[in-house]
Amino acid sequence: MTGNTQEPEINPTLIGHDLSDDDRELIISVFHEEIVPKLKRLQARTGNLSCAFAGPGYENWTVRFISRGSGFDIADIEYDEDACGIDLDV
């Protein structure tokens, strides 16, 4: 933390461009609960999304997802310095 009390709390494991098992579980959980229904509505098949949906400390992480049967799987989670979010509520 830089001393600015208005900055969001960031998990220290995110600073080194590595995710803990807890971070991965959070991203996967939120992806399946909140993002998969939106992807189904948009008839998505495969793609990459910023993990900002899991919280402000994850905006530079991306998930690569693929459709699998009636749902989606996360094929990979990786750090991307240039990642940016997308509004799936269109």
Secondary structure in CASP SS format (residue, H / E / C, confidence):
PFRMAT SS
TARGET T0000
AUTHOR 0000-0000-0000
METHOD secondary structure of the structure
MODEL  1
M C 1.00
T C 1.00
G C 1.00
N C 1.00
T C 1.00
Q C 1.00
E C 1.00
P C 1.00
E C 1.00
I C 1.00
N C 1.00
P H 1.00
T H 1.00
L H 1.00
I H 1.00
G C 1.00
H C 1.00
D C 1.00
L C 1.00
S C 1.00
D H 1.00
D H 1.00
D H 1.00
R H 1.00
E H 1.00
L H 1.00
I H 1.00
I H 1.00
S H 1.00
V H 1.00
F H 1.00
H H 1.00
E H 1.00
E H 1.00
I H 1.00
V H 1.00
P H 1.00
K H 1.00
L H 1.00
K H 1.00
R H 1.00
L C 1.00
Q C 1.00
A C 1.00
R C 1.00
T E 1.00
G E 1.00
N E 1.00
L E 1.00
S E 1.00
C H 1.00
A H 1.00
F H 1.00
A H 1.00
G C 1.00
P H 1.00
G H 1.00
Y H 1.00
E C 1.00
N C 1.00
W E 1.00
T E 1.00
V E 1.00
R E 1.00
F E 1.00
I E 1.00
S E 1.00
R E 1.00
G C 1.00
S C 1.00
G E 1.00
F E 1.00
D E 1.00
I E 1.00
A E 1.00
D E 1.00
I E 1.00
E E 1.00
Y E 1.00
D C 1.00
E C 1.00
D C 1.00
A C 1.00
C C 1.00
G C 1.00
I C 1.00
D C 1.00
L C 1.00
D C 1.00
V C 1.00
END
